Amino acid sequence: MKFYSIFLFLISLSVTKLTAQDSLSLEEAIRLGLENNFSIILAKNNLKIAENNNTWEWMLPSVALNGGQTNNSNNSYLKPFVGPVREGNNLKATNTSMAALVNWKVFDGLNMFVTKDKLEEYEKIGATQTRLAIENLLSSVVVTYYNINLQEKMLVHLKEVLAISIQRKKLIESRYSIGNASQLTLMQAQADLNADSSALIRQQMSCKNSQADLNRLIGREMKTSFKVSDSILIDNNLKYEDLNEKIKSQNTELLLSRQNERIAGLTIEQARSTRYPQLSLFGGYNYSRTTAAIGFAQVSRSYGPTYGATLSWSLYGGGATNRNIQNAKIQKMSQEKQRDDLELQISHELYKMYNQYLMNISLVGIEQKNLSITEKNTVIAMEKYNVGSLTDLELREIQSSFLDASSRLLTAIYMAKQSETELLKMSGQLIKK
């Protein structure tokens, strides 16, 4: 009865502390992460830049206004073929000019249309990179969130072990006081109690650090304390064939690789466009006024429209066009090989991760049975120890067995959830979940 009283007291302290904390659900942690995480903010900003750049406006005519005035003060000497010599010092002269000019490149070998297609692809790449950043964040938040769950449950088990060690030490002290226990036995009980206390302190630190890790991910103050969900739900029905099919069409890294491959193909078209002529149209209005103190004209002024067209065609540029085309083809081939290697790498990771997923699910079932057995053994052991039919060494071994079983079960559950999360991420289903 003393054992259970101590145990309930320790648990009540833990519960009292937790109720004083704010609860944080996984959904709320994800929401905060999407709002505050730096990588998500950066990815969204890059997407906005790509969206802003994806426009036809850069293909429209350019309009420019230019104007200026030049003032001169010169010493001048002018001797004409006919007439008197003209000369003077500090003579003032001005030149005023203004112009409005419109330029429009109407054809550049189809490069403008290829460029627009590339801008479309860059916007898609920005969206895919944003999705990848979100998937990475979701995976990290889920795994970190459930790691806190594991650490806190391990803390509860350590408190249970500590409660047993406290009860054991009190029993030995009672026996020692009446001469039924040796000082060596009492000292060993104290040493075991100290070891359990140290383990509990280390575990408390692990809990705090795990919460700090999650706070960092979701953009909160490191010291913010909170309570997480008690349960870890694992999807036991993931099928290898289904995952493999979804990876081919939904894996974000593969989607990004295919988009980069299309960019490489468009770069080839851009290189080819330099083989064609380029045509530009221009039009504008000019105004110019010049004054002089000495010369043939005191005031000179001109104004009026200007317009025309320019046609250019590079017939030979030292083979630069052919080199650019060949280099672009090589780059596209490299991108294709990179995609093939990525597909092989992801298939390899899927095979290993799925095997780990199945192993962890099997381990969860086994370790649940083991924990149930060790819990019963612990209760029976305490009853026997209280009446003196169990040695200190045997009780300590049962304590260690219970703690090991608890640790193995919690680790198996956590690893199963981690494997499930990674499989969903690889198959492009994590955001949907």
C-alpha positions as CSV (number, residue, x, y, z in Angstrom):
1,M,0.0,0.0,0.0
2,K,2.9,2.3,0.7
3,F,4.3,1.7,-2.8
4,Y,1.0,2.6,-4.4
5,S,0.7,5.7,-2.2
6,I,4.1,6.9,-3.3
7,F,3.4,6.1,-6.9
8,L,0.1,7.9,-6.9
9,F,1.7,10.9,-5.2
10,L,4.4,11.2,-7.9
11,I,1.9,10.8,-10.7
12,S,-0.3,13.5,-9.1
13,L,2.6,15.9,-9.1
14,S,3.2,15.2,-12.8
15,V,-0.5,15.7,-13.6
16,T,-0.7,18.9,-11.6
17,K,2.3,20.3,-13.5
18,L,0.8,19.3,-16.9
19,T,-2.6,20.8,-16.2
20,A,-0.9,24.1,-15.5
21,Q,0.5,24.1,-19.0
22,D,-1.2,24.9,-22.2
23,S,-2.2,21.9,-24.4
24,L,-0.7,21.9,-27.9
25,S,-2.4,19.7,-30.4
26,L,-0.5,18.4,-33.5
27,E,-2.8,20.4,-35.8
28,E,-2.1,23.6,-33.8
29,A,1.7,22.9,-34.0
30,I,1.5,22.4,-37.7
31,R,-0.6,25.7,-38.1
32,L,2.0,27.6,-36.1
33,G,4.8,26.1,-38.1
34,L,3.2,27.0,-41.4
35,E,2.8,30.6,-40.2
36,N,6.2,31.2,-38.5
37,N,8.8,28.7,-39.8
38,F,11.6,30.6,-41.7
39,S,11.9,28.0,-44.5
40,I,8.2,28.2,-45.3
41,I,8.3,32.0,-45.3
42,L,11.3,32.0,-47.6
43,A,9.8,29.5,-50.0
44,K,6.5,31.5,-50.2
45,N,8.5,34.7,-50.9
46,N,10.4,32.9,-53.7
47,L,7.1,31.7,-55.1
48,K,5.7,35.3,-55.1
49,I,8.8,36.5,-57.0
50,A,8.3,33.8,-59.6
51,E,4.6,34.7,-59.9
52,N,5.5,38.4,-60.4
53,N,8.1,37.5,-63.1
54,N,5.6,35.3,-65.0
55,T,4.0,38.1,-67.1
56,W,3.8,39.3,-70.7
57,E,4.6,42.9,-69.7
58,W,8.3,42.5,-70.5
59,M,7.3,41.9,-74.1
60,L,5.5,45.1,-74.4
61,P,7.0,48.3,-76.0
62,S,9.4,50.3,-73.9
63,V,8.8,54.1,-73.6
64,A,11.5,56.5,-72.5
65,L,11.6,60.3,-72.0
66,N,15.0,62.0,-72.2
67,G,15.8,65.7,-71.7
68,G,18.6,67.9,-70.8
69,Q,20.2,71.3,-71.1
70,T,23.9,72.2,-71.6
71,N,25.3,75.7,-70.8
72,N,28.7,76.8,-72.0
73,S,30.9,79.8,-71.4
74,N,33.7,79.9,-74.0
75,N,36.3,82.2,-75.5
76,S,35.7,82.1,-79.2
77,Y,37.6,83.1,-82.4
78,L,35.9,82.8,-85.8
79,K,37.5,83.8,-89.1
80,P,35.1,83.1,-92.0
81,F,36.2,82.9,-95.7
82,V,34.2,86.0,-96.4
83,G,33.5,88.7,-93.8
84,P,35.1,90.1,-90.7
85,V,36.7,88.1,-87.9
86,R,34.4,87.5,-84.9
87,E,35.8,86.9,-81.5
88,G,34.8,87.3,-77.9
89,N,35.4,86.1,-74.3
90,N,33.0,84.4,-71.9
91,L,30.5,83.9,-74.6
92,K,27.3,82.1,-73.5
93,A,25.9,79.1,-75.5
94,T,23.0,76.8,-74.6
95,N,21.7,73.5,-76.0
96,T,18.3,72.2,-74.9
97,S,17.0,68.8,-76.1
98,M,14.0,66.6,-75.3
99,A,12.9,63.3,-76.8
100,A,10.2,60.7,-76.4
101,L,11.1,57.3,-77.8
102,V,9.1,54.0,-78.1
103,N,11.0,50.7,-78.8
104,W,9.3,47.4,-79.5
105,K,11.0,44.2,-80.4
106,V,8.4,42.4,-82.4
107,F,10.4,39.3,-83.4
108,D,13.5,37.8,-81.8
109,G,13.6,34.3,-83.3
110,L,10.7,33.1,-81.1
111,N,13.0,33.6,-78.0
112,M,10.3,35.7,-76.3
113,F,7.8,32.9,-76.4
114,V,10.3,30.3,-75.2
115,T,11.2,32.7,-72.3
116,K,7.6,33.0,-71.4
117,D,7.4,29.2,-71.3
118,K,10.4,29.2,-69.0
119,L,8.8,31.7,-66.7
120,E,5.8,29.4,-66.5
121,E,8.0,26.6,-65.5
122,Y,9.9,28.7,-62.9
123,E,6.6,29.5,-61.3
124,K,5.7,25.8,-61.2
125,I,9.1,25.1,-59.7
126,G,8.5,27.8,-57.0
127,A,5.2,26.1,-56.1
128,T,6.8,22.7,-56.0
129,Q,9.7,24.0,-53.8
130,T,7.1,25.5,-51.5
131,R,5.3,22.2,-51.3
132,L,8.6,20.4,-50.6
133,A,9.3,22.9,-47.8
134,I,5.9,22.3,-46.3
135,E,6.4,18.5,-46.5
136,N,9.7,18.8,-44.8
137,L,8.2,21.0,-42.1
138,L,5.2,18.7,-41.5
139,S,7.5,15.7,-41.3
140,S,9.8,17.4,-38.8
141,V,6.9,18.7,-36.7
142,V,5.1,15.3,-36.6
143,V,8.3,13.4,-35.7
144,T,9.4,16.0,-33.1
145,Y,5.8,16.2,-31.6
146,Y,5.7,12.5,-31.0
147,N,9.2,12.4,-29.7
148,I,8.0,14.7,-26.9
149,N,5.2,12.1,-26.3
150,L,7.8,9.3,-26.1
151,Q,10.1,11.3,-23.8
152,E,7.2,12.2,-21.4
153,K,5.9,8.6,-21.3
154,M,9.4,7.5,-20.5
155,L,9.5,10.0,-17.7
156,V,6.4,8.4,-16.2
157,H,8.0,5.0,-16.3
158,L,11.1,6.3,-14.7
159,K,8.9,7.7,-11.9
160,E,7.3,4.3,-11.4
161,V,10.8,2.7,-11.1
162,L,11.9,5.5,-8.7
163,A,8.8,4.8,-6.6
164,I,9.7,1.2,-6.3
165,S,13.3,2.1,-5.3
166,I,12.0,4.5,-2.6
167,Q,9.7,1.8,-1.2
168,R,12.6,-0.7,-1.3
169,K,14.9,1.6,0.6
170,K,12.3,2.3,3.3
171,L,11.7,-1.4,3.8
172,I,15.4,-2.1,4.1
173,E,15.8,0.8,6.6
174,S,13.0,-0.8,8.7
175,R,14.7,-4.2,8.5
176,Y,18.1,-2.7,9.2
177,S,16.7,-1.0,12.4
178,I,15.7,-4.3,13.8
179,G,18.8,-6.1,12.6
180,N,17.3,-8.1,9.7
181,A,19.3,-6.3,7.0
182,S,22.9,-5.5,6.6
183,Q,24.5,-2.1,6.1
184,L,25.7,-3.3,2.7
185,T,22.2,-4.0,1.6
186,L,21.1,-0.6,2.8
187,M,23.9,1.1,0.9
188,Q,23.1,-0.8,-2.3
189,A,19.5,0.3,-2.1
190,Q,20.6,3.9,-1.6
191,A,23.0,3.6,-4.6
192,D,20.2,2.2,-6.8
193,L,17.8,5.0,-5.6
194,N,20.5,7.6,-6.5
195,A,20.9,6.0,-10.0
196,D,17.2,6.1,-10.6
197,S,17.0,9.7,-9.4
198,S,19.8,10.6,-11.8
199,A,18.0,8.9,-14.7
200,L,14.9,10.8,-13.9
201,I,16.7,14.1,-13.9
202,R,18.3,13.3,-17.2
203,Q,14.9,12.4,-18.7
204,Q,13.4,15.6,-17.4
205,M,16.2,17.4,-19.3
206,S,15.4,15.4,-22.5
207,C,11.7,16.4,-22.2
208,K,12.6,20.1,-22.0
209,N,15.0,19.9,-24.9
210,S,12.4,18.0,-27.0
211,Q,9.9,20.8,-26.4
212,A,12.5,23.4,-27.3
213,D,13.1,21.6,-30.6
214,L,9.4,21.8,-31.4
215,N,9.2,25.4,-30.3
216,R,12.1,26.2,-32.7
217,L,10.3,24.6,-35.6
218,I,7.0,26.5,-35.0
219,G,8.6,29.8,-34.2
220,R,7.9,30.1,-30.5
221,E,10.0,31.1,-27.5
222,M,12.3,28.2,-26.5
223,K,11.1,28.1,-22.9
224,T,7.4,27.8,-23.8
225,S,6.1,24.8,-21.9
226,F,3.1,22.8,-23.2
227,K,1.3,19.5,-23.0
228,V,1.1,17.2,-26.0
229,S,-1.4,14.5,-26.9
230,D,-1.1,11.2,-25.0
231,S,-1.8,8.9,-27.9
232,I,0.2,8.0,-31.0
233,L,-2.0,6.6,-33.8
234,I,-0.2,4.5,-36.4
235,D,-1.6,3.6,-39.8
236,N,-1.0,-0.2,-40.1
237,N,-2.5,-0.5,-43.6
238,L,0.1,1.1,-45.9
239,K,0.8,-1.1,-48.9
240,Y,4.1,-1.2,-50.8
241,E,2.5,-1.4,-54.2
242,D,0.2,1.6,-53.6
243,L,3.1,3.7,-52.2
244,N,5.3,2.8,-55.2
245,E,2.6,3.9,-57.7
246,K,2.0,7.2,-55.9
247,I,5.7,8.0,-55.7
248,K,5.9,7.9,-59.6
249,S,3.3,10.6,-59.9
250,Q,3.3,12.5,-56.6
251,N,6.8,12.5,-55.1
252,T,7.7,16.1,-54.8
253,E,11.4,15.7,-55.5
254,L,10.6,13.8,-58.7
255,L,8.2,16.5,-59.8
256,L,10.9,19.1,-59.2
257,S,13.4,17.1,-61.2
258,R,11.0,16.8,-64.2
259,Q,10.4,20.5,-64.1
260,N,14.1,21.2,-64.2
261,E,14.3,18.8,-67.1
262,R,11.7,20.8,-69.0
263,I,13.7,24.0,-68.3
264,A,16.7,22.3,-69.8
265,G,14.7,21.5,-72.9
266,L,13.5,25.1,-73.3
267,T,17.1,26.3,-72.9
268,I,17.9,24.4,-76.1
269,E,15.1,26.3,-77.9
270,Q,16.5,29.6,-76.6
271,A,19.9,28.8,-78.1
272,R,18.4,27.9,-81.4
273,S,16.4,31.2,-81.6
274,T,19.7,33.1,-82.2
275,R,19.8,31.6,-85.7
276,Y,16.8,33.7,-86.8
277,P,16.6,37.4,-87.6
278,Q,15.4,40.0,-85.1
279,L,13.0,42.9,-86.0
280,S,12.4,46.0,-83.9
281,L,10.2,49.0,-84.4
282,F,10.8,52.4,-83.0
283,G,9.1,55.8,-83.0
284,G,9.3,59.0,-81.1
285,Y,9.4,62.8,-81.1
286,N,12.5,65.0,-80.8
287,Y,13.0,68.6,-79.9
288,S,16.3,70.6,-79.9
289,R,17.1,74.2,-79.4
290,T,20.6,75.8,-79.6
291,T,21.7,79.3,-78.9
292,A,25.1,81.0,-79.5
293,A,26.7,84.4,-79.0
294,I,29.0,84.0,-82.1
295,G,28.5,81.9,-85.1
296,F,26.5,81.7,-88.2
297,A,23.2,81.1,-86.3
298,Q,22.2,82.9,-83.1
299,V,19.3,80.4,-82.5
300,S,18.8,77.0,-84.0
301,R,15.7,74.9,-83.4
302,S,14.4,71.6,-84.7
303,Y,11.5,69.3,-83.7
304,G,9.4,66.6,-85.2
305,P,8.6,62.9,-85.2
306,T,11.0,60.0,-85.8
307,Y,10.2,56.4,-86.7
308,G,11.6,53.4,-88.4
309,A,12.5,49.7,-88.0
310,T,15.8,47.8,-87.4
311,L,16.5,44.4,-88.7
312,S,19.5,42.3,-87.6
313,W,20.6,38.8,-88.5
314,S,23.7,37.2,-87.2
315,L,24.9,35.0,-90.0
316,Y,28.1,33.8,-88.4
317,G,29.4,34.3,-84.8
318,G,32.4,32.1,-84.7
319,G,30.3,28.9,-84.0
320,A,28.9,30.3,-80.7
321,T,25.3,29.3,-81.5
322,N,26.2,25.7,-82.3
323,R,28.3,25.5,-79.1
324,N,25.4,26.9,-77.0
325,I,23.0,24.4,-78.6
326,Q,25.3,21.5,-77.9
327,N,26.0,22.6,-74.4
328,A,22.2,22.9,-73.7
329,K,21.7,19.4,-75.1
330,I,24.4,18.0,-72.8
331,Q,22.8,19.8,-69.9
332,K,19.4,18.3,-70.7
333,M,20.9,14.9,-71.0
334,S,22.5,15.3,-67.6
335,Q,19.2,16.4,-66.1
336,E,17.6,13.3,-67.5
337,K,20.3,11.1,-66.0
338,Q,19.9,12.9,-62.7
339,R,16.1,12.2,-62.8
340,D,16.8,8.5,-63.5
341,D,19.2,8.3,-60.6
342,L,16.7,10.1,-58.3
343,E,14.0,7.6,-59.2
344,L,16.3,4.7,-58.4
345,Q,17.4,6.3,-55.2
346,I,13.8,6.9,-54.1
347,S,12.8,3.3,-55.0
348,H,15.7,2.1,-52.9
349,E,14.7,4.3,-49.9
350,L,11.1,3.2,-50.2
351,Y,12.1,-0.5,-50.1
352,K,14.2,0.0,-47.0
353,M,11.8,2.3,-45.2
354,Y,8.8,0.0,-45.9
355,N,10.7,-2.9,-44.4
356,Q,11.5,-0.8,-41.4
357,Y,7.9,0.2,-41.1
358,L,6.8,-3.5,-41.1
359,M,9.4,-4.4,-38.6
360,N,8.5,-1.6,-36.2
361,I,4.8,-2.5,-36.4
362,S,5.7,-6.1,-35.5
363,L,7.9,-4.9,-32.7
364,V,5.1,-2.8,-31.2
365,G,2.9,-5.9,-30.9
366,I,5.6,-7.9,-29.3
367,E,6.8,-5.2,-26.9
368,Q,3.2,-4.5,-25.8
369,K,3.0,-8.1,-24.6
370,N,6.4,-7.8,-23.0
371,L,5.4,-4.7,-21.1
372,S,2.2,-6.3,-19.9
373,I,4.2,-9.2,-18.5
374,T,6.8,-7.1,-16.8
375,E,4.2,-4.8,-15.3
376,K,2.6,-7.9,-13.7
377,N,6.0,-9.2,-12.6
378,T,6.7,-5.9,-10.9
379,V,3.5,-6.0,-8.9
380,I,4.1,-9.6,-7.9
381,A,7.8,-8.9,-7.1
382,M,6.8,-6.0,-4.8
383,E,4.4,-8.2,-2.9
384,K,7.0,-10.9,-2.5
385,Y,9.6,-8.4,-1.5
386,N,7.4,-6.9,1.1
387,V,7.1,-10.3,2.8
388,G,10.8,-11.1,2.4
389,S,10.5,-13.9,-0.2
390,L,12.4,-12.0,-2.9
391,T,16.0,-10.8,-2.8
392,D,17.2,-7.2,-3.5
393,L,19.0,-8.4,-6.6
394,E,16.0,-10.1,-8.0
395,L,13.8,-7.1,-7.4
396,R,16.4,-4.8,-9.1
397,E,16.5,-7.2,-12.1
398,I,12.7,-7.0,-12.4
399,Q,12.9,-3.2,-12.2
400,S,15.4,-3.1,-15.0
401,S,13.3,-5.6,-17.0
402,F,10.3,-3.3,-16.7
403,L,12.2,-0.2,-17.6
404,D,13.8,-1.9,-20.6
405,A,10.4,-3.2,-21.8
406,S,8.9,0.2,-21.5
407,S,11.8,1.8,-23.4
408,R,11.6,-0.8,-26.2
409,L,7.9,-0.4,-26.6
410,L,8.0,3.4,-26.7
411,T,10.9,3.4,-29.1
412,A,9.1,0.9,-31.4
413,I,5.9,3.0,-31.4
414,Y,7.9,6.2,-32.2
415,M,9.9,4.5,-34.9
416,A,6.8,3.1,-36.5
417,K,5.2,6.5,-36.6
418,Q,8.5,8.0,-38.0
419,S,8.5,5.3,-40.7
420,E,4.9,5.9,-41.5
421,T,5.5,9.7,-41.8
422,E,8.4,9.3,-44.1
423,L,6.5,6.9,-46.4
424,L,3.6,9.3,-46.6
425,K,6.1,12.1,-47.4
426,M,7.8,10.1,-50.1
427,S,4.5,9.2,-51.7
428,G,3.2,12.8,-51.7
429,Q,0.4,12.1,-49.2
430,L,1.7,13.9,-46.1
431,I,0.0,17.2,-46.9
432,K,-3.3,15.4,-47.6
433,K,-3.1,13.8,-44.2
